[in-house]
């Protein structure tokens, strides 16, 4: 039976009360599994019931994946409430800012709508060209100069990322001038933007009184999810909309603020009532996800590592009074070596699967994939455990993966200038000198990338070497002109082999097929482009589910992904859950780790990262550490993390794996969740 109707009704009353708060500024603090998304859904329905124009309601979330998930939930809630015709736009804050600038005509400098560069594009395309143009000697220095500007766009100040050593020497005024001189023309040439700059541009125009998103977009009600993950510039943008007259409903949890490397600051949600004279504040405390044992351990951890302004919470697991009561399990184990620990993880997964547990209901979370993944992978392979590796080792960041994604992007949008530039990068023999010379000549002669890839090349503009590189890339584009974004991937498989051979050479052709076997037959080139561009597991699931729905296959997002144990980074698991979660590597050298340990604020964030990881578990969380681990080819002694003594559970010598009896009980009990 699980959670009773009475319990759901009691918890739901708190959610509905928060959604119905009629003040113009409302904060919702929602711990893990307490129904934050449902409350946002109810907030939207309430606005529609009060005759708000659907176009006047805007909702934003932190990532593309979370915004897509929230949009589906909101749409389903609208349909249940006789508002099926309403469409509520749910986007990222960056997308809202981009939409605002587009409506204001402030993107005229770009030949087409700009794209945000991903990490591969920043490090392989943008940074090397900047270094070449500005004569920057090292990879580290060119990254530091770029990050100095990203810091300014995110915070309004030139500062280093948290837990990083300051640049040595400090970034000079001359280096900043050189970056700005390069950045403007290059981003216009490639029709791209860097992370953070679009929101900062909006704030700059808001402060100058030259931009009114309320008037341009008709926004009257703004709902902001994952509010704890906003950086100072994001907050200024949101508050600017509120000052112009939009009502503001924000939701989040300061205990789940993990993105300081993106300059996120939990003080935004903590100090929200101080920002506005009259603000409603609500705290959701009924946890639908975690069993009592799991929640108690997580709570013990976070209360002993509380930030100074932490919002008090008194979370209660609804399974404490469910029918039947399900207490759940926390297990804490220590091992002599990382190999023994990896065997425990793999054998435990194997026994759970053999007992009947769906592999995707098992999650293995790591804080340092580089240190842990190789031994985990070997142990999984030895025991034939199906697993999905962390996305840090993504296929799309290999040469073949990037080539397949680039082809799919060009077919989907022939004016994807970043993808066209990537063609040059992937071609063997086209170095940074040639690529930079092509870009410089294109700017100097007032051309654009459409001109040089699809039209006849002008005479006396490019060097012979540059012309050869362009001719080879243009041959690829000429082949792709015959394709359509609606073509099925399998219908173009042989042709794709040929194109990849044109880009990378014949040896690279066939390996892409195994990597994209996850997409169903009938997937289009455009859908493949979106799938390969996705960064998070839940975003990939959403895309695959949409593909299956178009094909008439009734599969949920979870069912559309391969049935494998999910091995993920702690950051990547945010927003997800599993019946059983295993967390290996709970060692001081890994979590918090040597770098974080020097910064008290980063130690607290590491504790929050472990808190979020534990609270992904519904039934059981199994934590472990090893006394020795191979690091850089050497057996290195490790100590238990400082957080190991904050969990309320004693660490004991670990078994080879969970017992078959425990695995069977876990499968049986999980049916009551």
C-alpha positions in Angstrom: 0.0 0.0 0.0 2.8 2.4 0.8 2.1 6.1 1.7 -1.6 6.3 2.7 -4.2 8.6 1.2 -4.4 10.5 4.5 -0.7 11.2 4.5 -0.8 12.4 0.9 -3.8 14.7 1.8 -1.9 16.2 4.7 1.2 16.8 2.8 -0.8 18.1 -0.2 -2.5 20.7 2.0 0.8 22.3 2.8 1.8 22.3 -0.9 -1.5 23.8 -2.0 -1.3 26.5 0.7 2.1 27.6 -0.6 0.8 27.6 -4.2 -2.2 29.7 -3.2 -0.2 32.4 -1.4 -1.5 35.6 -3.0 1.4 37.8 -2.1 3.5 39.2 -5.0 6.7 37.7 -3.6 6.7 34.1 -2.4 9.6 31.7 -1.4 9.1 28.0 -1.3 11.8 26.0 0.5 11.5 22.4 -0.5 13.8 19.6 0.7 14.5 16.5 -1.3 11.4 14.6 -2.4 8.9 17.0 -0.7 6.9 17.9 -3.8 8.4 21.1 -5.1 7.4 20.4 -8.7 3.8 19.6 -7.7 3.6 22.9 -5.8 4.8 24.8 -8.9 2.2 22.9 -11.0 -0.5 24.0 -8.5 0.8 27.6 -8.7 0.4 27.7 -12.4 -3.1 26.1 -12.3 -4.1 28.7 -9.6 -3.0 31.6 -11.9 -4.9 30.1 -14.8 -8.0 29.6 -12.6 -7.8 33.3 -11.8 -7.9 34.1 -15.5 -4.2 34.9 -16.0 -3.3 34.8 -19.7 -1.0 31.7 -20.2 1.4 33.9 -22.2 1.8 36.1 -19.1 3.2 33.2 -17.1 6.9 32.4 -17.5 8.7 29.6 -15.6 12.4 29.0 -15.6 14.7 26.3 -14.2 18.4 26.0 -13.9 19.2 23.5 -16.6 17.7 22.6 -20.0 16.9 19.1 -18.7 15.1 20.3 -15.5 13.2 23.0 -17.5 12.0 20.3 -20.0 10.9 18.0 -17.2 9.1 20.9 -15.5 7.3 21.9 -18.7 5.9 18.4 -19.1 4.7 18.4 -15.5 3.1 21.8 -15.9 1.4 20.8 -19.2 0.0 17.6 -17.6 -1.3 19.6 -14.6 -3.0 22.1 -17.0 -4.7 19.2 -18.9 -5.9 17.7 -15.6 -7.4 21.1 -14.6 -9.3 21.9 -17.8 -6.6 24.2 -19.1 -5.3 21.8 -21.8 -5.2 24.6 -24.4 -2.8 26.6 -22.3 0.9 26.4 -23.0 3.2 27.7 -20.3 6.7 28.4 -21.5 9.3 26.8 -19.3 12.9 27.5 -20.2 16.3 28.2 -18.7 17.0 31.7 -17.4 19.5 32.0 -20.3 16.8 31.2 -22.8 14.5 33.8 -21.3 17.3 36.4 -21.5 18.0 35.5 -25.1 14.3 35.7 -25.9 14.2 39.1 -24.3 17.2 40.4 -26.3 15.7 39.0 -29.5 12.4 40.8 -28.9 14.3 44.0 -28.3 16.3 43.7 -31.5 19.5 43.5 -29.5 20.9 40.5 -31.4 21.3 42.3 -34.7 25.1 42.0 -34.5 24.8 38.2 -35.0 24.2 36.8 -38.5 21.9 34.1 -37.0 20.6 33.4 -33.5 23.6 32.7 -31.3 24.4 29.4 -29.7 26.1 28.9 -26.3 29.5 27.2 -26.7 29.9 24.0 -24.7 33.1 23.0 -22.9 34.6 21.2 -25.9 34.0 24.2 -28.2 35.5 26.6 -25.7 38.7 24.6 -25.2 39.1 23.3 -28.8 37.9 26.3 -30.8 37.6 29.6 -28.9 40.5 29.4 -26.5 43.1 28.3 -29.1 42.1 31.1 -31.6 42.3 33.7 -28.8 45.7 32.4 -27.8 46.9 32.6 -31.4 45.5 36.1 -31.9 46.6 37.5 -28.6 49.9 35.6 -28.3 49.0 33.8 -25.1 51.6 31.2 -24.3 49.9 28.5 -22.2 46.6 26.6 -22.2 46.1 27.5 -18.6 46.6 31.2 -19.1 44.1 31.5 -22.0 41.6 29.6 -19.9 42.2 31.9 -16.9 41.7 35.0 -19.0 38.4 33.7 -20.4 37.2 32.6 -16.9 38.0 36.1 -15.6 35.4 37.4 -18.0 32.9 34.6 -17.2 33.3 35.6 -13.6 32.5 39.2 -14.4 29.4 38.2 -16.5 28.2 36.0 -13.6 29.0 38.2 -10.6 29.7 41.7 -11.9 33.3 41.3 -10.6 36.6 40.0 -12.0 37.3 37.1 -9.6 38.5 33.6 -9.7 36.3 30.6 -9.4 35.8 29.3 -5.8 38.4 26.8 -4.6 40.8 27.8 -7.4 44.2 29.4 -6.8 44.2 33.0 -8.1 45.9 33.4 -11.5 49.6 34.0 -11.1 50.4 36.6 -12.2 47.0 38.3 -11.9 45.0 39.0 -15.1 46.3 42.3 -16.4 44.3 45.2 -17.9 46.2 44.5 -21.2 45.0 40.9 -21.2 41.4 42.0 -20.6 41.6 44.5 -23.4 43.0 41.8 -25.7 40.2 39.4 -24.8 37.4 42.0 -25.4 39.0 42.9 -28.7 38.9 39.2 -29.7 35.6 38.2 -28.1 33.3 40.7 -29.9 34.2 40.0 -33.6 34.7 36.2 -33.0 31.4 35.6 -31.3 29.7 37.5 -34.1 31.6 35.5 -36.7 30.6 32.2 -35.2 27.1 33.4 -34.0 27.9 32.2 -30.5 27.9 33.4 -27.0 29.9 32.3 -23.9 28.3 31.1 -20.7 26.8 34.0 -18.7 27.1 36.8 -21.1 23.5 36.9 -22.3 22.1 37.4 -18.8 24.7 40.0 -18.1 23.8 41.9 -21.3 20.1 41.9 -20.1 21.1 43.3 -16.7 23.3 45.9 -18.3 20.3 47.1 -20.4 17.9 46.9 -17.5 20.2 49.1 -15.4 20.4 51.6 -18.3 16.6 51.7 -18.6 16.8 50.5 -22.3 15.2 47.1 -21.8 11.7 46.2 -20.5 11.1 42.4 -20.6 7.6 42.9 -19.2 6.5 45.1 -22.0 8.4 43.1 -24.7 7.2 39.6 -23.6 4.1 40.4 -21.7 5.3 38.6 -18.6 3.2 39.3 -15.5 4.1 36.2 -13.4 7.6 34.7 -13.1 8.2 31.3 -11.4 11.8 30.4 -10.8 12.7 26.8 -9.9 16.1 25.7 -8.4 16.5 29.3 -7.1 19.5 28.2 -5.0 21.5 27.7 -8.1 21.3 31.2 -9.5 24.4 33.4 -9.5 24.5 37.1 -8.6 23.9 38.2 -12.1 20.9 35.8 -12.5 19.5 37.2 -9.3 19.8 40.8 -10.6 17.9 39.8 -13.7 15.1 38.1 -11.8 14.8 41.0 -9.3 14.8 43.4 -12.2 11.8 41.7 -13.7 10.1 41.9 -10.2 10.9 45.6 -10.0 9.2 46.1 -13.4 6.0 44.6 -12.0 6.1 40.8 -12.4 4.9 38.7 -9.5 7.7 36.3 -8.2 7.4 32.8 -7.0 10.7 31.1 -6.3 11.4 27.5 -5.2 14.5 25.7 -4.1 16.6 24.3 -1.3 19.8 25.9 0.1 20.9 22.4 1.2 21.1 21.4 -2.5 23.2 24.3 -3.8 26.1 22.6 -5.6 27.2 24.9 -8.4 29.7 27.4 -6.9 31.9 26.6 -9.9 29.2 28.5 -11.9 29.2 31.1 -9.1 25.8 29.9 -7.7 25.1 31.3 -4.3 22.6 29.9 -1.8 22.3 33.3 -0.1 19.8 34.2 -2.9 17.1 31.8 -1.5 18.3 32.3 2.1 18.0 36.1 2.0 14.8 36.3 -0.2 12.6 37.6 2.7 15.2 40.4 3.3 15.1 41.4 -0.4 11.4 42.3 -0.3 9.4 44.0 2.4 6.4 41.7 2.1 7.2 38.2 1.1 5.5 34.9 1.8 7.7 32.0 2.9 6.8 28.3 3.0 8.8 25.1 3.9 7.8 21.7 2.6 8.8 19.0 5.2 7.0 15.8 4.2 9.4 13.6 2.2 7.8 11.3 -0.3 11.1 9.8 -1.5 13.5 8.7 1.2 12.8 6.1 3.9 13.4 7.1 7.6 16.9 5.6 7.9 18.1 7.3 4.7 16.7 10.6 5.7 18.0 10.5 9.2 21.6 9.9 8.0 21.3 12.7 5.5 19.9 15.1 8.1 22.7 14.2 10.5 25.2 15.1 7.9 23.7 18.4 6.8 23.0 19.7 10.3 26.7 19.1 11.3 27.8 20.9 8.2 25.3 23.8 8.1 26.1 27.0 6.3 25.8 30.1 8.6 22.5 31.2 7.0 21.0 27.8 6.5 17.2 27.7 6.4 15.9 25.4 9.2 14.0 22.3 8.1 12.4 19.5 10.0 12.0 16.8 7.2 9.9 13.8 8.0 9.8 10.6 5.9 6.2 9.7 5.1 7.3 6.0 5.1 7.6 6.2 8.9 3.8 6.0 9.1 3.1 4.3 5.8 1.3 0.9 5.5 3.4 -1.1 5.9 6.1 1.0 7.6 9.3 0.9 5.6 12.4 2.0 7.6 15.0 1.6 4.9 18.7 1.0 5.3 22.0 2.8 5.6 25.1 0.6 5.4 28.6 2.0 5.9 31.6 -0.2 5.1 35.4 0.1 5.0 37.8 -1.8 2.7 41.5 -2.4 2.6 41.8 -1.5 -1.0 39.9 0.2 -3.8 39.8 -3.2 -5.7 37.9 -4.8 -2.8 35.5 -1.9 -2.6 34.9 -2.0 -6.4 34.1 -5.7 -6.0 31.6 -5.0 -3.3 29.9 -2.4 -5.5 29.8 -4.7 -8.5 28.8 -7.9 -6.6 26.0 -6.0 -4.7 24.6 -4.8 -8.0 24.8 -8.3 -9.5 23.0 -9.8 -6.6 20.3 -7.1 -6.6 19.7 -7.7 -10.3 19.7 -11.4 -9.9 17.0 -11.0 -7.1 14.8 -9.1 -9.6 15.7 -5.5 -9.3 15.6 -3.4 -12.4 19.2 -2.3 -13.1 18.1 1.3 -13.6 16.8 1.3 -10.0 20.5 1.0 -8.9 22.6 4.1 -8.9 26.4 4.4 -8.2 27.5 7.9 -7.4 31.1 9.1 -7.5 32.5 12.5 -6.6 35.7 11.9 -8.7 35.1 9.8 -11.8 38.8 9.9 -12.7 39.9 8.3 -9.5 37.1 5.7 -9.2 35.7 4.8 -12.5 38.4 2.6 -14.0 38.3 0.0 -11.1 34.5 0.1 -11.0 34.3 -0.5 -14.7 36.7 -3.5 -14.4 34.6 -5.0 -11.6 31.3 -4.5 -13.5 32.8 -6.1 -16.6 34.1 -9.1 -14.6 30.7 -9.8 -13.2 28.8 -8.9 -16.3 26.9 -6.0 -14.7 25.2 -3.8 -17.3 26.2 -0.2 -16.5 26.1 3.3 -18.0 29.3 5.2 -17.3 29.4 8.8 -16.1 28.7 11.4 -18.8 32.1 12.9 -18.2 33.3 10.2 -20.6 30.7 11.2 -23.2 30.9 9.8 -26.7 30.2 13.3 -28.1 33.6 14.6 -26.9 35.5 12.0 -28.9 36.5 12.9 -32.4 34.0 10.4 -33.9 31.2 11.5 -31.5 31.9 15.2 -32.3 31.9 14.4 -36.0 28.6 12.6 -35.9 27.0 15.4 -33.8 28.5 18.1 -36.2 27.0 16.4 -39.2 23.6 16.0 -37.6 23.7 19.7 -36.5 24.6 20.9 -40.0 21.9 18.9 -41.6 19.4 20.3 -39.0 20.6 23.9 -39.5 22.9 24.7 -42.4 23.8 28.0 -40.7 25.1 26.5 -37.5 28.3 28.4 -37.8 29.9 26.7 -34.7 29.3 23.3 -36.3 30.9 24.6 -39.6 33.9 25.7 -37.7 34.1 22.3 -36.0 34.4 20.7 -39.4 37.7 22.5 -39.8 38.9 21.5 -36.4 38.2 17.8 -37.0 39.9 17.7 -40.4 43.3 16.2 -40.2 46.0 18.6 -41.2 44.0 21.8 -40.4 45.8 23.4 -37.6 45.1 26.4 -35.4 47.2 28.7 -37.6 45.1 27.9 -40.7 41.8 28.0 -38.8 42.6 31.4 -37.2 43.8 32.8 -40.6 40.4 31.7 -42.2 38.5 33.5 -39.4 40.6 36.6 -39.6 40.3 36.9 -43.4 36.5 36.3 -43.2 36.1 39.2 -40.7 38.5 41.4 -42.6 36.7 41.0 -45.9 33.2 41.4 -44.4 32.2 37.8 -45.1 30.4 35.2 -43.0 30.5 31.5 -42.6 27.6 30.9 -44.9 29.5 32.7 -47.7 32.7 30.7 -47.3 31.1 27.3 -46.9 28.2 27.5 -49.4 29.1 30.2 -52.0 31.9 30.5 -54.4 35.1 31.5 -52.6 36.2 35.0 -53.5 39.6 35.4 -55.1 42.7 36.7 -53.3 41.2 36.4 -49.8 42.5 33.1 -48.4 45.9 31.6 -48.6 46.4 28.4 -50.7 46.5 26.3 -47.5 43.3 27.9 -46.2 41.6 27.4 -49.5 42.5 23.7 -49.4 41.1 23.3 -45.9 37.9 25.1 -46.9 37.5 23.1 -50.1 37.7 19.9 -48.1 35.1 21.1 -45.6 32.9 22.4 -48.4 32.9 19.0 -50.0 31.3 17.6 -46.8 28.7 20.4 -46.8 27.9 19.7 -50.5 27.1 16.1 -49.6 25.0 17.1 -46.7 22.9 19.5 -48.8 21.2 16.4 -50.2 20.1 15.3 -46.7 17.1 16.3 -44.7 16.8 16.8 -41.0 13.7 14.5 -41.2 15.8 11.6 -42.7 15.9 8.5 -40.5 19.4 7.8 -39.2 19.4 4.2 -40.4 18.5 5.3 -43.9 21.7 7.5 -43.9 24.0 5.1 -42.0 26.2 4.2 -45.0 26.2 7.8 -46.2 27.2 8.8 -42.7 30.1 6.3 -42.7 31.3 8.0 -45.9 31.0 11.5 -44.5 32.9 10.6 -41.3 35.6 9.0 -43.5 35.8 12.3 -45.4 36.3 14.2 -42.1 38.4 11.8 -40.0 39.6 9.0 -42.3 38.4 5.5 -43.1 39.4 4.0 -39.7 36.8 6.1 -37.8 33.7 5.1 -39.7 32.0 2.2 -38.0 32.5 3.0 -34.3 29.6 5.5 -34.1 27.0 2.8 -34.7 27.5 1.0 -31.3 27.3 4.3 -29.5 24.0 5.4 -31.0 22.3 2.0 -30.8 20.3 3.4 -27.9 18.1 5.6 -30.2 15.2 3.6 -31.8 14.8 2.8 -35.4 13.1 5.8 -37.1 15.0 8.4 -35.2 15.6 11.4 -37.4 18.9 13.3 -38.0 17.5 16.3 -36.1 16.5 14.1 -33.2 20.0 12.5 -33.2 21.5 16.0 -33.1 19.4 16.9 -30.0 20.2 13.6 -28.3 24.0 13.9 -28.8 23.9 17.5 -27.6 22.3 16.5 -24.3 24.5 16.6 -21.3 22.4 14.9 -18.5 20.8 11.5 -18.1 17.3 12.9 -17.5 17.6 15.2 -20.6 18.5 12.2 -22.8 15.6 10.3 -21.3 13.2 13.1 -22.2 14.5 13.3 -25.7 14.3 9.5 -26.2 10.8 9.4 -24.7 9.7 12.1 -27.2 11.1 10.1 -30.1 9.3 6.9 -28.9 6.1 8.9 -28.6 6.4 10.2 -32.1 6.9 6.6 -33.3 3.9 5.4 -31.4 5.9 3.6 -28.7 4.3 4.1 -25.3 7.4 4.4 -23.1 8.1 6.7 -20.2 11.4 8.6 -20.1 12.9 6.1 -17.7 11.8 3.1 -19.8 13.4 4.7 -22.9 16.9 4.5 -21.6 19.0 1.3 -21.6 18.3 -1.0 -18.6 21.6 -0.5 -16.9 23.0 0.5 -13.6 23.5 4.2 -13.6 27.1 5.2 -12.7 27.0 9.0 -12.3 28.8 11.9 -10.9 27.3 13.4 -7.8 26.5 16.6 -9.7 24.9 14.7 -12.5 22.5 12.8 -10.2 20.7 15.9 -8.9 17.0 15.7 -9.6 17.1 11.9 -10.0 16.4 9.0 -7.6 16.8 5.2 -7.3 15.7 2.4 -5.1 19.3 1.6 -4.0 22.2 4.1 -4.1 25.9 3.1 -3.6 28.5 5.8 -2.8 32.0 4.5 -2.9 35.2 6.5 -2.4 34.1 8.3 0.8 37.7 9.4 1.5 39.2 12.6 2.7 41.5 12.8 -0.4 38.4 12.5 -2.6 35.5 14.2 -0.7 36.1 16.9 0.2 39.5 16.5 -1.5 42.7 18.4 -1.1 41.6 21.5 -3.1 38.3 22.0 -1.4 39.7 21.3 2.1 41.5 24.6 2.0 38.3 26.6 1.7 35.6 26.3 4.4 32.8 27.2 2.1 33.9 24.5 -0.4 33.9 21.9 2.4 30.3 22.8 3.2 29.4 22.5 -0.5 31.1 19.0 -0.5 28.9 18.1 2.4 25.8 19.3 0.5 27.0 17.2 -2.5 27.0 14.1 -0.3 23.7 15.1 1.2 22.1 15.3 -2.3 23.7 12.0 -3.2 22.3 10.2 -0.1 18.8 11.6 -0.7 18.7 10.1 -4.2 18.0 6.8 -2.4 14.5 5.7 -1.7 15.1 2.4 0.1 18.8 2.0 0.9 22.1 3.9 0.7 25.4 2.0 0.9 28.5 4.1 1.6 32.1 2.9 1.6 35.7 3.9 1.6 39.1 2.3 0.9 42.3 2.6 2.9 44.4 2.4 -0.2 43.8 3.5 -3.8 45.9 3.6 -6.9 46.4 7.3 -7.9 48.6 8.1 -10.8 49.9 4.6 -10.9 50.9 4.4 -7.3 49.2 2.7 -4.3 48.4 5.6 -2.0 47.1 5.4 1.6 43.7 7.1 2.0 41.7 8.0 5.1 38.0 8.1 5.8 36.4 11.4 4.9 35.6 13.8 7.7 32.0 13.3 6.7 32.1 9.6 7.6 31.7 10.5 11.2 28.7 12.7 10.6 26.3 10.1 9.2 25.1 8.6 12.5 26.2 5.1 11.4 29.4 3.2 12.4 31.7 2.0 9.5 32.5 -1.7 9.8 34.8 -4.1 7.8 33.0 -4.6 4.5 31.6 -7.8 3.1 32.4 -9.0 -0.4 28.9 -7.8 -1.4 25.4 -7.5 0.0 24.0 -10.9 0.8 21.6 -12.7 -1.5 19.1 -12.6 1.4 19.4 -8.8 1.8 19.1 -8.4 -2.0 15.9 -10.4 -2.0 14.4 -8.5 0.9 15.3 -5.2 -0.8 13.4 -6.2 -4.0 10.4 -7.4 -1.9 10.3 -4.3 0.3 10.8 -1.9 -2.7 7.3 -2.8 -3.9 5.9 -0.9 -1.0 7.6 2.3 -2.0 
